Amino acid sequence: MNTRTTILQVGGLHWATSERGVEDALMRRPGVLVVEANAVSQTASITYDTDRTAVAELADWIRDSGYHCAGQSVPEHMCDPMAEPSDLTTTKPPAAHTGHGGHDAHAGPDMAGASPHEVMGHGGGHSGMSMEGMIRDMRNRLVVAVVLSVPILLWSPIGRDVLGFTVSAPFGLRDDVFSLLLSLPVIFYSAWIFFDGAYRALRAKTLDMMVLVAVGVGTGWLYSVVITLTGGGDVFYEAATVLTSFVLLGHWLEMRARGGASEAVRTLLELAPSTALVLRDGETVEVPTAQVQVGDLLLVRPGAKVPVDAIVEEGESDVDESMVTGESLPVAKTLGAELVGASINTTGTLRARATKVGADTALAQIVAMVQAAQNSKAPGQRLADRAAFWLVLVALFGGSATFLVWLALGASMQTAMLYAITVVVITCPDALGLATPTAIMVGTGLGAQRGVLFKNATALETSARIDTVVMDKTGTLTKGAPEVTEVIAAGLPEEEMLAMAATIEHESEHPLARAIVDLAAQRGLQEFSASDFRNVPGQGAMAQVEGHRVLVGNQRLMTAENVDFGELAGRRDDLAASGRTVVLVAVDGRAVGVIALADAVRDTAAAAVAALHESGIEVVMLTGDNEATARRIAEQLGIDTVIAEVLPGDKAAKVAELQAAGRQVAMVGDGVNDAPALATADLGIAIGAGTDVAIETADLVLMRSDPLDVPVALRIGKGTRRKMRQNLGWAIGYNVIALPIAAGVFAPAFGLVLRPEIAALSMSGSSLIVAVNALLLKRLSLPARGPSSEPGTHPVAASAPATHR
């Protein structure tokens, strides 16, 4: 069985409880394996068997269930929304099990010229409208309902008896007949989305909030119509129309709030340029980005966005990648450098060869990863979804029981009907359905803005429980490349000694040699001329420099050449004992210098460890390096525990030992030999510059290769879990308290009575509170970000070989 996962637009999911209808309808179709719908993002992640179905058929099935679908949730100006997604087993984005991304694009011509977030139809309605369009539509329905509800209320028993309104109905009509006429636009326009949604839910053999609202509004209105047509009496037109108004008001405010929850993904999508300049037959041609093909030669002028991922073939420039990788400083690009689609060329003109286009670009895959995380359901959310379904049944049966009990107690038909409608309306579980996904949307979006990419909701939830962080040393806490830490000269000026050493090392490609040459260049030292160069494998090199015989290498070379280091021997031994690599320099048989090198720590590593300690998290360094080197780094960074000299295959076992001791462990690494440990840990965290294998295995990816983003990720996880718990607590507590009040349990003793209109306002307010509370997560205090330790690293397409431990 060949499986793929794609993210499709599902427009018209007005309520969180409507998700179940889409999921159940699709799961009954052949070849569909997993469906996770999201009313907040108006999308669904679908895993399917490619041998049995395809994207076009999935889109048809969504439309058959009564919702709009324009195909995959991708930007139309980048790729075809109806094309099959890439085979993610070979083009793994950070989200190892998601489809390709972006937002949805309406396939029709009516969207031509729309902005990216309109094209994507984020939150599309029945005709593929954007979230902004849905909000406008909801507002228009609300205005009609409010304008007509006011006169209906005035000519109702409440207006006559409570407000003292005495004006007769116009045209000599009875009050109830006049109210019936005014209510028609409210019922058949403003409230029609309730009846339409209820029909779709029942057709999908499920129950959701639309069913409850439709029952509440429809029952009151139909009962009133029957009373009016049979001669008049007590009617509920004002209850039905004001109920509609309050539900629409609450939902309009709620939609505005949850529209902000998806802001991060929408912002990412808008980064992609709609056109590209392609060089064909020596001429520059402007084409839609969607038509760029792998191998096309692109012209990227200063100030322009790079349309797709590419490799520089001509030119030099600085490119701003902050919007994609989070790197704050422009990155220098020369021949052979990788360009990330949607980054901004700042200075020179570049000619670059397209390497990845459409849904395979880094931007599209990052958006896919974020979307898939937002659509995925944490265990707590799945429980809430089931509870919401049963709460609808409770509301329907509770309303019926309330009606019958009050009739049995001798209440009038009108009183019993009012209590029943109030129970049905106030128990709507939309707040329960929104409690978790809205918090997840904001949490994953907040992470994406900081370059912290959670792959799914479970990773977000797990990050909140971590009490131990295990960090690989090389490439994670350190830069993975040696740097000169100390230069000691004797018998020659330091700069002359260093210049001679750099002259010898200039001929070598060894990382230690490169570090010495780079230091000399940084200091502006002029290299001397060399002759008779000879490399000694495993020991060093020698040459004639300015008439002097210069040796640069290790102790074995110096011993072989009978060089005595005398007073420098003690410094040499001390540096070696502290975990540094020592390079020795001799001129004409006399020791003149010691150069110490070490794998330098990342600029933000110490701050990352301190931030983790502030959160009460223990930090463990896991490395294959020798004990002395590991201890030196640990003391420098303030790390609690060091596990050194560990073979690559044993790293997972060390993580398992910590777990066996009752720890909740997060493993942070970047190489192939970290992959088993990442998979074993409760939470695998891949540094973005790591290899594809590490990224595929991890649960979240740090795009900036910055260890400071580890505490950022864990704080986002804790903040999101806190909001989820607050929202679930509110939603459950609200229903526990509201249901008996609505049923009139406290009416005889305390005179506490709720009308349907107040119930609708209460229910809508509950959903709004949940959405706004989730949005407050954006104010979460996070560690101040520092400069990236690895400028310009590519989080998705990184393919550098794993560093040796």
C-alpha positions in Angstrom: 0.0 0.0 0.0 1.4 3.4 -1.0 0.2 6.1 1.3 0.5 9.9 1.1 -0.8 12.8 3.2 -2.2 15.9 1.7 -3.9 19.0 3.2 -7.1 20.0 1.4 -9.2 23.1 1.8 -12.6 22.5 3.5 -14.6 25.7 3.1 -17.7 26.3 5.2 -16.7 24.7 8.5 -18.5 27.3 10.5 -18.4 25.5 13.8 -15.7 23.4 15.5 -18.2 20.6 16.0 -18.7 20.4 12.2 -15.2 18.8 11.9 -16.6 15.4 12.8 -19.0 15.4 9.9 -16.3 15.9 7.4 -14.1 13.3 9.1 -16.8 10.7 9.3 -18.0 11.3 5.7 -14.5 10.9 4.3 -13.5 7.9 6.4 -16.3 6.0 4.8 -14.7 6.4 1.4 -12.4 3.8 -0.1 -8.7 4.4 0.3 -9.0 7.1 3.0 -7.0 6.1 6.1 -6.8 9.1 8.4 -8.7 12.4 8.4 -8.1 15.4 10.7 -10.3 18.4 9.9 -9.8 21.9 11.4 -12.5 24.5 11.5 -10.1 27.2 12.6 -7.9 26.8 9.5 -10.7 25.5 7.2 -8.5 22.6 6.1 -8.2 18.8 6.6 -5.1 16.6 6.6 -5.9 13.4 4.8 -3.8 10.3 4.6 -4.8 8.0 1.8 -3.9 5.0 -0.3 -2.6 6.3 -3.7 -3.6 3.0 -5.3 -7.2 3.5 -4.5 -7.9 7.3 -4.6 -6.4 10.6 -5.5 -6.6 14.3 -4.7 -9.3 15.1 -7.2 -11.5 12.4 -5.9 -10.9 13.5 -2.3 -11.9 17.0 -3.3 -15.1 15.7 -4.9 -16.0 13.7 -1.8 -15.6 16.9 0.4 -17.9 18.7 -2.0 -20.4 15.8 -1.8 -20.5 16.2 1.9 -21.7 19.8 1.5 -18.5 21.8 1.8 -16.4 23.7 -0.6 -13.0 22.4 -1.8 -10.7 23.9 -4.3 -8.2 21.1 -3.9 -4.9 21.1 -2.0 -4.2 23.9 0.4 -1.5 25.4 -1.7 -0.9 28.9 -3.2 -2.2 28.8 -6.8 0.7 31.0 -7.9 3.2 28.4 -6.8 1.6 25.0 -7.7 -1.6 23.3 -9.0 -4.0 22.6 -6.1 -5.3 19.5 -7.9 -1.9 17.9 -8.6 -0.9 14.9 -6.6 1.4 15.8 -3.7 5.0 15.0 -3.8 6.1 11.6 -2.5 7.2 12.6 0.9 9.2 9.5 1.4 11.9 11.1 -0.8 11.3 14.8 -0.4 10.9 14.9 3.3 10.1 18.3 4.7 10.4 19.0 8.4 7.0 17.4 8.8 7.9 13.9 8.0 4.4 12.7 7.6 2.5 15.7 6.1 1.5 16.7 2.6 2.9 19.7 0.9 1.7 23.0 2.0 0.8 26.5 1.7 -2.9 27.5 1.7 -5.6 26.6 -0.6 -6.2 28.3 -3.9 -9.4 28.7 -5.6 -9.0 27.0 -9.0 -11.5 29.2 -10.8 -10.7 32.4 -12.7 -12.8 34.5 -10.4 -9.9 34.7 -8.0 -7.5 36.2 -10.5 -5.8 39.3 -9.1 -6.6 38.4 -5.5 -4.1 38.7 -2.7 -2.3 35.5 -1.6 -4.4 35.1 1.5 -7.6 35.6 -0.5 -6.4 33.1 -3.1 -5.7 30.5 -0.5 -9.3 30.8 0.7 -8.3 30.5 4.3 -11.6 29.6 5.9 -13.4 29.5 2.6 -17.2 29.4 2.6 -19.6 27.7 0.2 -18.3 29.5 -2.8 -14.7 29.3 -1.8 -14.6 32.7 0.0 -11.7 33.6 2.2 -11.8 33.9 5.9 -12.3 37.6 5.5 -15.2 36.8 3.1 -16.7 34.5 5.6 -16.5 37.2 8.3 -18.1 39.7 6.0 -20.9 37.2 5.1 -21.5 36.6 8.8 -21.6 40.3 9.5 -24.2 40.9 6.7 -26.4 38.1 8.1 -26.0 39.6 11.6 -27.0 43.1 10.4 -30.2 41.8 8.8 -31.1 39.8 11.9 -30.5 42.7 14.3 -32.3 45.3 12.2 -35.4 43.1 11.9 -35.3 41.7 15.4 -35.7 45.2 16.9 -39.3 45.8 15.5 -40.2 42.1 16.2 -39.1 42.6 19.8 -41.1 45.8 20.1 -44.3 44.3 18.8 -43.9 41.1 20.9 -45.3 40.4 24.4 -42.0 41.6 25.8 -42.2 44.9 24.0 -45.9 45.3 25.1 -45.7 44.1 28.7 -42.1 44.8 29.7 -41.0 47.7 27.6 -44.4 49.4 27.5 -44.5 49.7 23.7 -48.0 50.8 22.6 -47.8 51.6 18.9 -50.1 49.4 16.8 -48.7 47.2 14.1 -48.9 48.9 10.6 -51.5 48.1 7.9 -53.9 46.9 10.5 -52.1 43.6 11.0 -52.1 41.6 14.2 -48.8 41.8 16.1 -48.0 38.1 15.4 -48.7 38.4 11.7 -46.5 41.5 11.4 -43.7 39.7 13.3 -44.1 36.7 11.1 -43.5 38.8 7.9 -40.5 40.5 9.5 -39.0 37.2 10.6 -38.9 35.7 7.1 -35.6 37.3 6.0 -34.1 36.4 9.3 -35.1 32.8 9.0 -34.4 32.3 5.3 -31.3 34.4 5.1 -29.6 35.1 8.4 -30.4 31.8 10.0 -30.2 29.7 6.8 -26.6 28.7 7.6 -27.9 26.9 10.7 -30.4 24.8 8.7 -28.0 24.1 5.9 -25.3 23.0 8.3 -27.7 20.8 10.3 -28.7 19.1 7.0 -25.1 18.4 6.1 -24.4 17.1 9.6 -27.4 14.7 9.6 -26.5 13.6 6.0 -23.0 12.7 7.3 -24.7 10.8 10.1 -23.4 13.0 12.9 -24.5 15.7 15.2 -23.0 19.1 15.7 -23.7 22.6 17.0 -25.6 23.5 13.8 -28.2 20.8 14.7 -28.8 22.4 18.1 -29.1 26.0 16.8 -31.3 24.8 14.0 -33.5 22.9 16.4 -33.7 25.9 18.8 -34.5 28.5 16.1 -36.6 26.3 13.9 -38.7 24.9 16.8 -39.6 28.3 18.2 -40.3 29.8 14.7 -42.4 26.8 13.4 -44.4 26.7 16.6 -45.1 30.4 16.3 -46.1 30.0 12.6 -48.6 27.3 13.5 -50.1 29.5 16.3 -50.3 32.5 13.9 -52.0 30.5 11.1 -54.5 29.0 13.5 -55.8 32.2 14.8 -53.1 33.7 17.0 -51.8 33.4 20.5 -48.5 33.3 22.4 -45.6 33.2 19.9 -41.8 33.1 19.9 -40.8 35.2 16.9 -38.8 37.5 19.0 -37.0 34.5 20.7 -36.2 32.9 17.3 -34.9 36.2 15.7 -33.0 37.5 18.7 -31.6 34.0 19.3 -30.3 34.1 15.7 -28.9 37.6 16.2 -27.0 36.6 19.3 -25.6 33.4 17.8 -24.5 35.3 14.7 -23.0 38.1 16.9 -21.0 35.6 19.0 -19.9 33.6 16.0 -18.9 36.8 14.1 -16.7 37.9 17.0 -15.3 34.4 17.4 -14.4 34.1 13.7 -12.6 37.4 13.9 -10.6 36.0 16.9 -9.8 32.6 15.4 -8.9 34.3 12.1 -6.0 35.8 14.1 -5.0 32.3 15.2 -4.0 31.3 11.6 -2.1 34.5 11.0 1.4 32.9 11.2 0.7 30.5 8.3 -1.1 33.2 6.3 2.0 35.4 6.7 4.3 32.6 5.5 2.2 32.1 2.4 2.3 35.7 1.5 6.0 35.6 1.3 6.1 33.8 -2.0 6.3 36.1 -5.1 3.7 35.6 -7.8 6.0 36.0 -10.8 9.6 35.2 -11.7 12.2 36.4 -14.2 13.5 33.5 -16.3 16.3 33.7 -18.8 15.3 31.9 -22.0 17.2 32.1 -25.3 19.2 35.0 -23.9 16.1 37.1 -23.1 14.5 37.9 -19.8 10.9 36.6 -19.6 8.5 37.2 -16.7 6.4 34.1 -16.0 4.1 33.1 -13.1 6.0 31.4 -10.4 3.9 28.3 -10.9 5.4 27.9 -14.4 9.0 27.9 -13.2 10.6 24.5 -13.8 13.6 22.7 -12.2 16.6 23.7 -14.3 15.3 27.2 -15.3 17.9 30.0 -15.1 16.5 32.8 -13.0 17.4 36.5 -12.9 17.1 37.9 -9.4 17.6 41.7 -9.3 18.3 43.7 -6.2 15.3 44.2 -4.0 13.4 41.2 -5.6 12.3 38.0 -4.0 13.8 34.7 -4.9 10.8 32.9 -6.5 11.9 29.3 -5.8 14.8 27.4 -4.3 17.9 27.7 -6.5 21.7 27.6 -6.7 23.7 30.7 -7.6 25.5 30.4 -11.0 26.6 33.9 -11.4 26.9 37.1 -9.3 27.4 38.0 -5.6 24.9 39.5 -3.2 23.6 39.5 0.3 20.3 37.8 0.8 17.8 38.4 3.6 16.5 35.0 4.7 14.9 36.1 7.9 11.3 35.6 6.8 12.0 31.9 6.0 14.9 30.7 8.2 14.6 33.3 11.0 18.2 34.4 10.5 18.3 38.1 11.3 21.4 39.1 9.3 21.7 39.0 5.5 23.7 36.1 4.2 26.4 36.5 1.6 25.8 34.5 -1.5 28.4 33.6 -4.2 28.8 30.9 -6.8 27.3 27.6 -5.7 25.4 29.1 -2.7 21.8 27.9 -2.1 19.0 30.4 -2.3 15.8 29.9 -0.4 12.5 30.7 -2.2 10.8 33.9 -0.8 14.1 35.3 0.6 15.0 38.8 -0.6 18.0 39.7 -2.7 19.4 43.0 -1.2 22.4 44.2 -3.2 23.8 42.6 -6.3 22.2 40.9 -9.3 22.1 37.1 -9.2 21.6 34.4 -11.8 20.5 31.2 -10.2 19.4 27.7 -11.4 16.0 26.5 -10.0 16.4 23.3 -8.0 13.0 23.0 -6.2 9.7 24.4 -7.4 6.1 24.4 -6.3 5.2 22.3 -3.4 8.8 21.1 -3.1 10.2 24.5 -2.1 11.4 25.1 1.4 8.6 27.6 2.0 5.8 25.3 0.8 7.1 22.5 2.9 7.5 24.7 6.0 3.9 25.9 5.6 2.8 22.2 5.1 4.6 21.2 8.3 2.9 24.0 10.3 -0.5 23.3 8.8 -0.2 19.6 9.5 0.7 20.4 13.1 -2.3 22.7 13.5 -4.6 20.1 12.0 -3.3 17.2 14.1 -5.2 16.3 17.2 -3.7 15.9 20.6 -5.1 13.1 22.8 -7.0 15.7 24.9 -8.6 17.1 21.8 -9.8 13.7 20.6 -11.5 13.2 24.0 -13.0 16.7 23.8 -14.3 15.9 20.2 -16.1 12.8 21.5 -17.5 14.7 24.5 -18.8 17.4 22.1 -20.7 14.8 20.1 -22.3 13.3 23.2 -23.1 16.8 24.5 -25.2 17.4 21.5 -27.2 14.3 22.3 -27.5 15.4 25.9 -28.8 18.8 24.7 -31.4 17.2 22.4 -32.6 14.7 25.0 -32.3 17.3 27.7 -34.5 19.7 25.8 -37.1 17.1 25.2 -37.1 16.0 28.8 -37.3 19.6 30.0 -40.3 20.2 27.8 -42.1 17.1 29.1 -41.3 17.6 32.7 -42.6 21.2 32.8 -45.8 20.1 31.0 -46.2 17.4 33.6 -45.7 20.0 36.4 -48.6 22.0 35.0 -46.7 24.7 33.1 -48.1 26.2 30.0 -47.1 25.1 26.5 -45.3 28.5 26.1 -43.3 28.1 29.3 -42.3 24.5 28.6 -41.3 25.4 25.1 -39.2 28.4 26.4 -37.3 26.1 28.8 -36.7 23.4 26.2 -35.4 25.8 23.6 -33.1 27.4 26.2 -31.6 24.0 27.2 -31.0 23.1 23.5 -29.3 26.5 22.8 -27.2 27.0 25.9 -25.7 23.5 25.8 -24.1 24.0 22.3 -20.6 22.4 22.6 -18.8 24.8 20.2 -16.6 26.1 23.0 -15.6 22.6 23.9 -14.7 21.9 20.3 -12.7 25.1 20.0 -10.9 24.8 23.3 -7.9 22.7 22.1 -7.5 23.4 18.4 -7.5 27.2 18.8 -4.7 27.0 21.4 -2.8 24.6 19.1 -3.2 27.0 16.2 -1.8 29.9 18.1 1.0 27.8 19.7 2.3 26.3 16.5 2.0 29.7 14.8 3.9 31.4 17.6 6.6 28.7 17.2 6.8 29.2 13.4 7.4 32.9 13.9 10.4 32.0 16.1 11.7 29.3 13.7 10.4 26.5 16.0 8.5 24.0 13.9 6.3 21.5 15.7 5.4 18.5 13.6 2.1 17.7 15.3 -0.1 18.5 18.3 1.3 15.6 20.3 4.8 17.1 20.1 3.4 20.4 21.3 1.7 18.7 24.2 4.8 16.5 25.0 7.1 19.5 25.1 5.1 20.8 28.1 6.1 17.7 30.2 9.8 17.7 29.5 12.0 17.8 32.6 15.4 16.7 31.1 17.0 18.0 27.9 19.8 15.9 26.5 22.0 17.9 24.0 24.5 16.5 21.6 27.7 18.5 21.8 29.2 18.9 18.3 27.0 20.8 16.0 24.4 21.5 18.7 26.1 23.2 21.6 29.2 23.9 19.5 29.6 25.1 16.0 31.1 21.8 14.8 34.2 23.5 13.4 37.5 24.2 15.2 38.5 27.7 16.1 41.8 29.1 17.5 41.3 29.7 21.3 44.9 30.6 22.3 48.1 31.6 20.7 51.4 31.4 22.7 54.7 32.6 21.1 58.3 32.3 22.4 61.4 33.7 20.7 59.4 35.4 17.9 56.7 38.1 17.9 53.3 36.4 18.0 52.0 37.8 14.7 55.2 36.8 12.9 54.9 33.3 14.3 51.2 33.1 13.4 51.9 34.4 9.9 54.6 31.7 9.3 52.2 29.0 10.5 49.4 30.2 8.3 51.8 30.2 5.3 52.4 26.5 5.9 48.8 25.7 6.6 47.5 27.5 3.6 48.5 24.5 1.5 46.3 22.1 3.6 42.6 21.5 3.6 42.5 20.1 7.1 40.0 21.8 9.4 42.6 22.7 11.9 44.8 24.3 9.2 41.8 26.2 7.9 41.1 27.6 11.4 44.7 28.9 11.7 44.6 30.5 8.2 41.3 32.1 9.0 42.7 33.7 12.2 45.6 35.1 10.3 43.3 36.5 7.7 41.1 38.1 10.4 44.1 39.8 11.9 45.2 41.0 8.5 48.5 39.2 8.5 50.4 39.0 5.3 51.4 35.5 4.2 55.1 34.9 3.4 56.3 33.0 0.3 57.0 29.3 0.8 59.0 26.6 -1.0 59.9 23.0 -0.7 56.5 22.3 0.9 56.2 18.7 2.3 53.2 17.2 4.0 53.7 14.5 6.7 50.5 12.5 6.9 49.2 12.2 10.5 51.9 14.7 11.8 51.8 18.0 10.0 53.8 19.9 7.3 57.0 21.7 6.7 58.5 24.2 4.2 61.0 26.9 3.6 59.6 30.3 4.5 61.6 33.4 4.0 64.8 31.4 4.2 63.8 29.6 7.4 62.8 26.0 7.8 59.3 26.0 9.5 57.5 23.0 11.0 53.8 23.1 11.9 52.2 19.9 13.4 51.8 17.7 16.4 54.2 16.3 19.0 55.1 13.3 16.8 56.4 15.7 14.1 58.4 17.7 16.6 59.9 14.5 18.1 60.8 13.2 14.7 62.6 16.5 13.9 64.3 16.6 17.4 62.6 19.8 18.4 62.7 20.5 22.2 59.8 22.6 23.5 61.5 23.4 26.8 59.5 26.0 28.7 56.6 25.7 26.2 56.1 22.1 27.1 54.2 22.9 30.3 51.7 25.2 28.5 51.3 22.6 25.7 50.5 19.8 28.2 48.0 22.1 30.2 46.1 23.0 27.0 46.0 19.4 25.9 44.7 18.3 29.3 41.9 20.8 29.2 40.5 19.2 26.0 42.0 21.5 23.4 43.8 20.4 20.3 47.4 21.7 20.2 49.3 22.6 17.1 53.1 23.2 17.6 55.3 25.6 15.6 59.1 25.4 15.2 61.5 27.6 13.2 65.0 26.3 12.3 64.8 23.5 14.9 63.7 25.9 17.7 60.2 25.8 19.3 58.5 29.2 18.8 54.8 28.7 19.4 51.8 26.8 20.6 48.4 27.3 18.9 45.4 25.8 20.8 42.2 25.0 19.0 38.8 23.8 20.1 35.3 23.4 18.8 33.9 26.7 19.8 30.5 26.9 21.6 27.6 28.6 19.9 27.0 32.2 20.9 23.7 31.4 22.5 24.5 28.1 24.1 25.2 29.4 27.6 22.0 31.5 27.5 20.0 28.4 26.4 21.3 26.4 29.3 20.5 29.2 31.7 17.0 29.6 30.3 16.4 25.8 30.7 17.6 26.0 34.3 15.2 28.9 35.0 12.4 26.6 33.8 13.5 23.8 36.2 14.9 21.6 33.5 18.0 19.5 33.9 20.5 19.7 31.0 22.6 16.7 30.0 25.5 16.8 27.4 25.8 13.6 25.4 28.9 13.3 23.3 31.4 10.9 21.8 34.3 13.2 22.6 36.8 12.6 25.3 36.0 13.4 28.9 38.3 16.3 29.2 36.9 18.1 26.2 33.3 17.5 27.3 34.0 18.7 30.8 35.6 21.9 29.5 32.5 22.7 27.4 30.1 21.7 30.3 31.9 24.0 32.8 31.8 26.8 30.3 28.1 26.5 29.7 27.0 25.5 33.2 25.7 22.0 32.2 24.5 19.7 35.0 25.6 16.3 33.7 28.1 15.0 31.2 28.0 11.7 29.4 31.1 11.5 27.3 32.9 8.9 25.1 29.6 7.4 23.9 29.6 5.5 20.7 27.1 6.7 18.1 25.1 3.5 18.4 24.9 3.8 22.2 23.3 7.3 22.4 19.8 5.9 22.2 20.5 3.5 25.1 21.7 6.4 27.2 18.5 8.3 26.5 16.5 5.1 27.4 18.4 4.9 30.8 17.2 8.4 31.7 13.7 7.5 30.7 13.9 4.4 32.9 14.7 6.6 35.8 11.4 8.4 35.3 12.6 11.3 33.3 10.6 13.0 30.5 13.5 13.4 28.0 14.0 15.7 25.1 16.9 14.9 22.8 18.5 17.7 20.7 20.8 16.7 17.9 21.8 17.3 14.3 23.5 14.3 12.7 22.7 10.8 11.3 24.2 9.2 14.5 21.7 11.2 16.5 18.6 9.8 14.7 18.1 6.7 16.9 18.4 8.8 20.1 15.9 11.4 18.6 13.4 8.6 18.0 13.9 7.1 21.4 13.4 10.3 23.3 10.0 11.5 24.4 10.6 14.6 22.3 13.1 14.6 19.4 14.5 18.1 18.5 16.5 18.5 15.4 18.8 21.5 14.9 17.8 22.9 11.5 21.2 22.7 9.9 21.3 18.9 10.6 20.9 16.1 8.1 17.7 15.0 6.5 17.7 11.9 8.6 17.8 13.8 11.9 15.0 16.2 10.7 12.8 13.3 9.6 13.2 11.5 12.9 12.6 14.5 15.1 9.3 15.8 16.5 10.2 19.4 16.1 12.8 21.3 14.1 14.8 24.4 15.1 15.2 26.3 11.9 17.9 28.7 13.0 20.3 26.1 14.5 20.1 28.1 17.7 20.2 26.2 21.0 18.3 29.1 22.6 15.3 28.0 20.6 15.1 24.8 22.8 13.8 26.7 25.9 11.6 28.7 23.5 10.0 25.5 22.2 9.4 24.1 25.7 7.9 27.4 27.0 5.6 27.5 24.0 4.6 23.9 24.8 3.9 24.7 28.4 2.0 27.9 27.5 -0.1 26.1 25.0 -1.0 23.3 27.4 -1.9 25.8 30.0 -4.3 27.5 27.6 -5.7 24.2 26.5 -6.5 23.3 30.1 -8.0 26.7 30.9 -10.2 26.5 27.8 -11.3 22.9 28.5 -12.0 23.8 32.1 -14.1 26.8 31.1 -16.0 24.9 28.4 -16.8 22.0 30.7 -17.6 24.1 33.7 -19.8 26.4 31.7 -22.0 23.5 30.5 -22.2 21.9 34.0 -23.5 25.2 35.4 -25.6 26.4 32.5 -27.6 23.2 31.8 -29.5 23.1 35.1 -30.1 26.9 35.1 -31.5 26.7 31.5 -33.7 23.8 32.4 -35.3 25.9 35.2 -34.1 23.8 38.1 -33.5 26.9 40.2 -36.6 28.7 39.0 -39.1 27.6 41.8 -36.6 28.4 44.6 -34.7 31.4 43.3 -36.7 32.7 40.4 -33.6 32.2 38.2 -34.9 31.9 34.7 -33.0 32.2 31.3 -34.7 33.1 28.1 -33.4 31.6 24.8 -32.0 35.0 23.8 -29.8 35.2 26.9 -28.9 31.5 26.5 -27.7 32.3 22.9 -25.6 35.2 24.1 -24.2 33.1 26.9 -23.3 30.2 24.5 -21.7 32.5 22.0 -19.9 34.4 24.7 -18.4 31.1 25.9 -17.0 30.3 22.5 -15.6 33.8 22.2 -13.9 33.6 25.6 -12.2 30.4 24.5 -10.9 31.9 21.3 -9.7 35.1 22.9 -8.0 33.2 25.7 -6.1 31.2 23.2 -5.0 34.4 21.4 -3.6 35.7 24.6 -0.9 33.0 24.2 0.7 35.4 21.7 1.8 37.5 24.8 3.8 34.5 26.2 7.2 35.6 27.6 10.0 34.0 25.6 13.8 34.1 26.0 15.2 37.0 24.0 16.5 35.7 20.7 20.2 36.1 19.8 21.9 36.0 16.5 21.9 32.6 14.8 25.0 30.5 15.4 24.9 29.4 11.8 23.9 32.1 9.4 22.1 31.1 6.3 21.5 27.4 7.2 18.7 25.8 5.4 16.2 24.1 7.7 14.5 21.9 5.1 16.9 21.1 2.4 20.0 20.7 4.6 22.1 17.8 3.4 25.5 18.3 4.9 27.1 15.1 6.2 26.8 14.5 9.9 29.7 15.7 11.9 31.9 13.0 13.5 31.6 12.8 17.2 
